[in-house]
Amino acid sequence: MDVRFDGAAGRVTGSLHVVEAAGKRLLLDCGMIQGSDAEEALNVAPFNFDVATIDAVVISHAHIDHIGRLPLLVARGYRGPIFAQAATAELMPIMLMDAASLQESDSERSNRHRRDGEAETVPLYTRDDVQKTLPLLRTLDYHQRTEILPGIEINLLDAGHILGSCIVEVFADGRKLVFSGDLGPKGTPILRDAENPGTADLLLMESTYGDRDHKDRAETIRELGNILDAAWKDGGNVLIPAFAVGRSQELLYFFARHWDEWQMSRWQIFLDSPMAAKVVQVYDHHHELFDAEAQDAWKGTPNPFRLPNLHVTESVDESMAINRITHGAIIIAGNGMASGGRILHHFKHGLDRPEVHVVFVGYQAQGTLGRRLVDGAKRVRIHGQDIAVNAQMHTVGGLSAHMDRSGLLEWYGGFKPSPQVALLHGEDPAREALAGEIKERFGIDARLARPGVSVEV
């Protein structure tokens, strides 16, 4: 069995790995590269393999940096099966149609303003391309070891990252490959803790936070409550960039759990996402994937998805109307790295106001607007407009959906014996730090995955 790294090998996003075994070739993920304009331009480049030679695709979870290039793969000729856990398969149409819609809208906006002689902007793919992709989906449940190609079996384990997220075990040629996907930390709201496969001949492991530990979760919850209280006293709104799947649901869960303590009834809460209502329905379909505490919460009052002051805004007009509110609004809008989506419109109306509080609740990749704001930018450019940054910035790191350094080391330590490991889905400083810890604690020389490099299992 051979593995070649074609994405997320030196960066966090763009997950894409090629596995050759039993005379077949399969992809682990086919994700979109997110970040700066230059990085995102890489998405349109040809794949580093002949699409016609791919026999199957296996998806770890439904975030766009893991599925976002699937319609492009299909547009370029792929016709094989795409395997995903049942909840992931239900989320994928929502995510991909939204991504296509955003690309179409961005292209239309760019073409309206293009100058004479400039080339027309073309979306990476369209909603029609997504419609051609969806019939290829094949659903699997956790712990359902399945032969997906002659001589190749896979088994999916719960990764605890988002609903339906998976650790993928690949069995072929008498060997076992484990792909971690993205791993959620212990105690993540709503979800069960990540499982551990126990054994592997080669482990492909994420390393997003391989160089740091998160804040204590209880301390993080207190911090979030204090931010909301300070924002109320300052007389402004709270703007929260958050992806529609995962973090948005967790925030609503916290609002429900701390309803009285945080005086949540005084706020108007806006979940400003065309996807939000559909994603909520998927969560409601899969209570069996919740942990025990979350299942109890959904039976109580208030229900996290039916808070009395929650407004799910789907239309553009509803979204624009939010910006007429200058005080007492909590606005959760995509996307989580502020590299696109409706949060940009709220930033245009709010970043210059010192009474506004911006709360980052997830990882901000290099090159994104979110990263520039976290790093202290005083001015930013949004939709061609120069905006002064006077709003108050908060990074609430303890809400991350990724394991931190200690969590990753503990999870790796659950394998007996310690397997060979390739670190991916992380920037180099994080990967190098984690590799050093693995060497010191377990005596294993961890590889740092690089694009185009192959490893034999």
VMD Tcl script that draws the C-alpha trace (Angstrom):
set ca {
  {0.00 0.00 0.00}
  {1.32 3.45 -0.96}
  {0.11 6.88 0.15}
  {0.83 10.11 -1.69}
  {0.09 13.48 -0.14}
  {-1.54 15.96 -2.51}
  {-3.19 18.39 -0.09}
  {-3.07 19.67 3.49}
  {0.62 18.75 3.49}
  {2.17 21.91 4.91}
  {-1.11 23.79 5.30}
  {-4.31 23.11 7.26}
  {-6.80 23.13 4.39}
  {-7.17 21.31 1.07}
  {-7.26 17.74 2.40}
  {-6.43 15.29 -0.40}
  {-4.44 12.05 -0.17}
  {-4.03 9.28 -2.75}
  {-3.88 5.63 -1.63}
  {-2.76 2.87 -4.01}
  {-3.46 -0.69 -2.88}
  {-4.67 -4.03 -4.29}
  {-4.21 -2.66 -7.79}
  {-6.70 0.15 -7.10}
  {-6.45 3.84 -6.36}
  {-8.63 5.76 -3.92}
  {-8.73 9.29 -2.54}
  {-9.02 10.20 1.12}
  {-10.95 13.50 1.00}
  {-11.03 16.02 -1.82}
  {-11.05 19.35 -0.03}
  {-10.83 22.98 -1.01}
  {-7.76 25.08 -0.25}
  {-8.73 28.09 1.86}
  {-6.65 31.14 2.71}
  {-5.24 34.01 0.70}
  {-6.36 34.77 -2.85}
  {-3.11 33.24 -4.12}
  {-3.69 30.04 -2.15}
  {-7.32 29.72 -3.19}
  {-6.27 30.17 -6.82}
  {-4.53 26.79 -6.48}
  {-7.94 25.09 -6.40}
  {-8.38 25.53 -10.14}
  {-5.06 23.85 -10.98}
  {-5.13 20.35 -12.49}
  {-5.09 17.49 -10.00}
  {-1.71 15.81 -9.59}
  {-3.14 12.53 -10.84}
  {-5.19 11.24 -13.74}
  {-8.81 11.52 -12.58}
  {-9.71 8.52 -14.73}
  {-7.47 6.28 -12.58}
  {-9.35 6.97 -9.32}
  {-11.60 4.08 -8.31}
  {-13.23 5.45 -5.13}
  {-13.27 8.43 -2.75}
  {-13.64 8.22 1.03}
  {-14.66 11.36 2.95}
  {-13.72 12.03 6.58}
  {-16.30 14.78 7.23}
  {-18.36 17.52 5.62}
  {-16.25 20.65 6.10}
  {-15.45 22.34 2.80}
  {-11.69 21.96 3.23}
  {-12.34 18.18 3.11}
  {-15.08 17.96 0.43}
  {-14.95 21.26 -1.48}
  {-13.28 20.02 -4.67}
  {-15.51 16.97 -5.19}
  {-17.69 18.71 -7.82}
  {-14.52 19.75 -9.63}
  {-13.32 16.15 -9.56}
  {-16.62 15.06 -11.11}
  {-16.57 17.89 -13.65}
  {-13.16 16.60 -14.74}
  {-14.43 13.09 -15.31}
  {-14.72 11.15 -12.04}
  {-17.69 8.75 -12.00}
  {-16.88 6.36 -9.14}
  {-18.45 6.05 -5.67}
  {-17.97 8.59 -2.87}
  {-18.21 6.92 0.54}
  {-19.24 8.91 3.62}
  {-20.80 8.36 7.03}
  {-24.60 8.80 6.96}
  {-24.73 12.20 8.72}
  {-21.81 13.44 6.61}
  {-23.64 12.37 3.45}
  {-26.69 14.32 4.59}
  {-24.62 17.44 5.26}
  {-22.64 17.34 2.03}
  {-25.39 18.56 -0.35}
  {-26.00 21.54 1.93}
  {-22.32 22.43 2.12}
  {-21.53 21.92 -1.54}
  {-24.57 23.79 -2.86}
  {-23.71 26.71 -0.62}
  {-20.10 26.68 -1.80}
  {-21.20 26.63 -5.43}
  {-23.70 29.42 -4.85}
  {-21.02 31.60 -3.23}
  {-18.64 30.98 -6.14}
  {-21.32 31.85 -8.66}
  {-22.19 35.04 -6.74}
  {-18.54 36.07 -6.39}
  {-17.95 35.52 -10.10}
  {-21.04 37.54 -10.99}
  {-19.95 40.39 -8.72}
  {-16.43 40.34 -10.14}
  {-17.67 40.35 -13.72}
  {-19.97 43.30 -13.06}
  {-16.97 45.37 -12.04}
  {-14.35 44.06 -14.46}
  {-12.61 46.52 -16.67}
  {-12.21 46.41 -20.43}
  {-9.65 43.80 -21.39}
  {-9.92 41.84 -18.14}
  {-10.76 38.16 -18.43}
  {-14.18 37.00 -17.32}
  {-14.24 35.31 -13.91}
  {-15.53 31.73 -13.94}
  {-16.66 29.90 -10.78}
  {-14.62 26.87 -9.73}
  {-17.82 24.88 -10.15}
  {-21.55 25.50 -10.32}
  {-24.68 24.15 -8.65}
  {-25.18 21.99 -11.72}
  {-21.80 20.38 -11.04}
  {-22.90 19.66 -7.47}
  {-26.10 18.04 -8.75}
  {-23.97 15.69 -10.86}
  {-21.84 14.83 -7.80}
  {-24.57 13.89 -5.32}
  {-25.75 10.66 -7.04}
  {-22.27 9.22 -6.45}
  {-22.66 9.32 -2.65}
  {-22.70 5.98 -0.82}
  {-23.48 6.03 2.91}
  {-21.89 3.96 5.66}
  {-22.40 3.82 9.41}
  {-19.74 3.79 12.07}
  {-18.24 0.35 12.81}
  {-19.46 -1.10 9.52}
  {-16.34 -2.65 8.00}
  {-17.03 -2.75 4.27}
  {-15.22 -3.88 1.13}
  {-15.44 -0.80 -1.10}
  {-13.19 -2.16 -3.86}
  {-11.84 -5.66 -4.52}
  {-9.17 -6.20 -1.86}
  {-9.81 -2.91 -0.02}
  {-11.95 -2.58 3.11}
  {-12.65 0.49 5.21}
  {-14.07 1.05 8.67}
  {-15.27 4.39 10.05}
  {-14.83 5.45 13.68}
  {-16.21 8.56 15.40}
  {-13.69 11.43 15.30}
  {-15.68 13.75 17.60}
  {-14.99 16.79 15.38}
  {-18.36 17.62 13.81}
  {-21.52 15.59 13.31}
  {-20.62 12.52 11.26}
  {-16.85 13.12 11.35}
  {-14.74 10.00 10.89}
  {-11.43 8.36 11.50}
  {-10.92 6.14 8.45}
  {-9.31 2.70 8.74}
  {-8.13 1.26 5.41}
  {-7.32 -2.46 5.19}
  {-5.48 -3.73 2.09}
  {-2.46 -5.80 1.09}
  {-2.31 -7.20 4.61}
  {-1.69 -3.75 6.06}
  {-3.72 -1.19 7.99}
  {-3.69 2.54 7.27}
  {-5.42 4.94 9.66}
  {-6.41 8.46 8.54}
  {-7.40 10.58 11.52}
  {-9.33 13.21 9.59}
  {-9.88 16.08 12.01}
  {-9.99 15.01 15.66}
  {-12.25 16.70 18.20}
  {-11.07 17.25 21.78}
  {-12.53 15.40 24.72}
  {-15.68 16.99 26.08}
  {-16.67 18.72 22.83}
  {-20.26 19.90 23.23}
  {-22.96 17.72 21.65}
  {-20.56 15.11 20.24}
  {-19.09 11.92 21.62}
  {-15.33 11.78 22.22}
  {-13.05 10.59 19.42}
  {-12.45 6.86 19.31}
  {-9.01 5.27 19.06}
  {-8.33 2.50 16.50}
  {-5.65 1.00 18.74}
  {-3.37 -0.29 15.97}
  {-2.00 0.95 12.65}
  {0.89 0.21 10.31}
  {0.85 3.86 9.28}
  {-1.08 6.73 10.83}
  {-1.92 9.92 8.95}
  {-2.59 12.37 11.78}
  {-3.78 15.94 11.83}
  {-1.62 18.50 13.63}
  {-3.52 21.80 13.45}
  {-2.75 22.65 17.08}
  {0.34 20.50 17.46}
  {2.31 23.32 19.09}
  {-0.13 24.52 21.74}
  {-2.77 23.57 24.25}
  {-6.24 25.09 24.38}
  {-7.54 27.08 27.28}
  {-9.43 25.13 29.91}
  {-12.98 24.60 28.65}
  {-14.63 25.79 31.87}
  {-12.47 28.91 31.77}
  {-13.41 29.39 28.12}
  {-17.12 29.24 28.92}
  {-16.65 31.87 31.63}
  {-14.71 34.01 29.14}
  {-17.49 33.80 26.57}
  {-20.06 34.83 29.18}
  {-17.86 37.77 30.24}
  {-17.49 38.91 26.62}
  {-21.25 38.92 26.15}
  {-21.71 40.88 29.38}
  {-19.05 43.45 28.37}
  {-20.62 43.84 24.92}
  {-24.01 44.50 26.47}
  {-22.57 47.16 28.74}
  {-20.70 48.76 25.81}
  {-23.96 49.06 23.89}
  {-22.85 47.22 20.78}
  {-23.40 44.01 18.88}
  {-21.42 40.78 18.95}
  {-20.17 39.44 15.62}
  {-19.12 35.78 15.53}
  {-17.66 34.26 12.35}
  {-18.55 30.57 12.52}
  {-18.98 27.75 10.06}
  {-22.58 26.62 9.68}
  {-21.74 23.06 10.72}
  {-20.24 22.49 14.14}
  {-19.38 25.71 15.88}
  {-22.71 27.44 15.22}
  {-24.61 24.58 16.86}
  {-22.19 24.53 19.79}
  {-22.72 28.25 20.43}
  {-26.49 27.78 20.52}
  {-25.94 24.87 22.90}
  {-23.93 27.11 25.25}
  {-26.55 29.85 25.07}
  {-29.21 27.35 26.14}
  {-27.10 25.80 28.90}
  {-26.27 29.24 30.37}
  {-29.59 30.90 29.57}
  {-30.21 32.39 33.02}
  {-26.58 32.88 34.05}
  {-25.75 34.91 30.94}
  {-29.15 36.67 30.80}
  {-29.53 35.48 27.23}
  {-33.15 36.60 27.02}
  {-32.01 40.24 26.69}
  {-30.31 39.54 23.34}
  {-31.61 39.01 19.85}
  {-29.69 36.08 18.39}
  {-29.26 35.79 14.63}
  {-28.04 32.65 12.92}
  {-27.40 34.33 9.60}
  {-26.84 31.54 7.13}
  {-28.81 30.15 4.21}
  {-27.63 26.74 5.37}
  {-28.55 27.10 9.03}
  {-32.11 25.77 8.98}
  {-31.09 22.79 6.85}
  {-28.13 21.98 9.10}
  {-30.34 22.18 12.19}
  {-32.63 19.61 10.57}
  {-29.68 17.26 10.01}
  {-28.72 17.54 13.67}
  {-32.31 16.82 14.64}
  {-32.18 13.68 12.46}
  {-29.12 12.32 14.25}
  {-29.63 12.57 18.00}
  {-28.17 9.06 18.15}
  {-24.75 10.63 17.51}
  {-25.04 13.06 20.47}
  {-23.35 12.45 23.79}
  {-25.53 11.80 26.85}
  {-25.43 15.39 28.11}
  {-26.54 16.80 24.76}
  {-29.38 14.30 24.48}
  {-30.62 15.52 27.86}
  {-30.27 19.16 26.79}
  {-32.42 18.61 23.70}
  {-35.18 17.30 25.93}
  {-35.04 20.36 28.20}
  {-36.02 24.02 28.01}
  {-34.92 26.04 26.18}
  {-34.07 23.73 23.32}
  {-30.75 24.95 21.82}
  {-32.19 25.08 18.29}
  {-35.46 26.69 19.34}
  {-34.41 29.52 21.61}
  {-37.27 32.03 21.92}
  {-35.09 34.91 20.67}
  {-33.34 32.99 17.89}
  {-33.82 34.22 14.33}
  {-32.62 32.04 11.47}
  {-32.19 34.40 8.53}
  {-32.13 32.75 5.14}
  {-32.82 35.52 2.61}
  {-30.44 38.31 1.63}
  {-33.01 40.93 2.64}
  {-33.32 39.41 6.12}
  {-29.53 39.42 6.46}
  {-29.23 43.05 5.37}
  {-31.93 44.10 7.82}
  {-29.82 42.89 10.75}
  {-27.36 45.71 10.14}
  {-30.04 48.25 11.09}
  {-29.73 46.93 14.66}
  {-26.96 48.75 16.52}
  {-27.29 47.25 19.99}
  {-28.21 43.94 21.56}
  {-27.66 41.59 18.62}
  {-25.51 38.46 18.58}
  {-24.82 37.67 14.93}
  {-23.41 34.26 14.04}
  {-22.57 34.18 10.34}
  {-20.37 32.26 7.95}
  {-17.76 31.69 7.17}
  {-15.61 30.80 10.12}
  {-12.37 32.27 8.77}
  {-14.09 35.39 7.37}
  {-12.72 34.53 3.93}
  {-16.19 34.91 2.42}
  {-19.87 34.67 3.23}
  {-22.28 36.93 5.08}
  {-19.97 37.78 7.97}
  {-18.15 40.13 5.58}
  {-21.23 42.32 5.22}
  {-21.59 42.55 8.99}
  {-17.90 43.40 9.28}
  {-18.37 46.23 6.75}
  {-21.02 47.73 9.03}
  {-19.39 46.95 12.36}
  {-15.60 46.81 12.35}
  {-15.20 50.58 12.58}
  {-17.35 50.81 15.73}
  {-15.48 50.55 19.08}
  {-18.58 49.26 20.91}
  {-18.75 46.18 18.65}
  {-17.15 42.95 19.88}
  {-15.84 40.37 17.39}
  {-15.42 36.84 18.75}
  {-13.29 34.29 16.90}
  {-14.18 30.78 18.01}
  {-12.13 28.67 15.58}
  {-8.86 28.34 13.73}
  {-7.90 31.21 11.42}
  {-5.71 30.03 8.54}
  {-2.84 32.12 7.22}
  {-3.93 34.58 4.53}
  {-7.54 34.85 5.69}
  {-9.23 38.04 6.84}
  {-9.87 36.36 10.19}
  {-6.14 35.76 10.66}
  {-5.32 39.39 9.82}
  {-7.85 40.62 12.38}
  {-6.60 38.21 15.04}
  {-3.05 39.42 14.32}
  {-4.11 43.02 14.99}
  {-4.73 44.62 11.59}
  {-5.86 48.24 11.93}
  {-7.38 48.48 8.47}
  {-8.78 45.80 6.17}
  {-10.29 45.72 2.71}
  {-13.71 44.14 2.22}
  {-15.48 44.04 -1.17}
  {-13.17 46.77 -2.45}
  {-13.82 49.06 0.51}
  {-11.16 50.13 3.02}
  {-12.44 49.63 6.58}
  {-10.91 50.93 9.81}
  {-10.77 48.32 12.58}
  {-11.96 49.84 15.86}
  {-14.02 46.92 17.13}
  {-12.79 44.86 20.07}
  {-11.30 41.47 19.09}
  {-11.53 38.28 21.14}
  {-10.06 34.87 20.41}
  {-11.80 32.15 22.40}
  {-9.38 29.30 21.77}
  {-10.90 26.79 24.14}
  {-13.86 26.22 21.79}
  {-11.73 24.69 19.07}
  {-13.13 21.57 17.41}
  {-9.56 20.24 17.02}
  {-7.50 18.36 19.58}
  {-4.69 20.41 21.05}
  {-1.09 19.23 21.53}
  {-1.81 17.30 24.73}
  {-4.91 15.71 23.22}
  {-3.07 14.61 20.09}
  {-0.24 13.09 22.11}
  {-2.68 11.27 24.37}
  {-4.60 9.96 21.35}
  {-1.40 8.83 19.65}
  {-0.34 7.15 22.88}
  {-3.45 4.97 22.67}
  {-1.92 3.03 19.76}
  {-0.04 -0.10 20.82}
  {2.62 -0.37 19.57}
  {3.35 3.22 18.53}
  {2.87 3.34 14.75}
  {4.82 5.16 12.09}
  {3.12 8.51 11.63}
  {2.89 11.22 8.98}
  {1.74 14.63 10.22}
  {-0.57 16.61 7.98}
  {-3.34 19.21 8.26}
  {-1.08 21.68 10.03}
  {1.29 24.55 9.36}
  {4.98 23.70 9.71}
  {5.61 25.24 13.17}
  {2.77 23.16 14.63}
  {3.88 19.98 12.86}
  {7.52 20.39 13.81}
  {6.65 20.93 17.46}
  {4.39 17.87 17.53}
  {7.01 15.74 15.75}
  {9.53 16.71 18.42}
  {7.15 15.67 21.20}
  {6.40 12.34 19.51}
  {10.12 11.63 19.15}
  {10.82 12.52 22.78}
  {7.91 10.58 24.28}
  {7.55 7.60 21.96}
  {10.85 7.32 20.11}
  {9.14 7.57 16.70}
  {10.44 9.84 13.94}
  {7.28 11.47 12.66}
  {7.24 12.43 8.98}
  {6.07 15.84 7.84}
  {3.87 15.24 4.81}
  {4.87 17.24 1.72}
  {2.91 17.62 -1.54}
  {3.77 14.90 -4.02}
  {5.73 12.81 -1.51}
  {4.80 9.13 -1.22}
  {5.06 6.79 1.76}
  {4.94 2.99 1.63}
  {2.79 1.26 4.24}
}
mol new
graphics top color blue
foreach p $ca { graphics top sphere $p radius 0.5 }
foreach p [lrange $ca 0 end-1] q [lrange $ca 1 end] { graphics top cylinder $p $q radius 0.2 }
display resetview
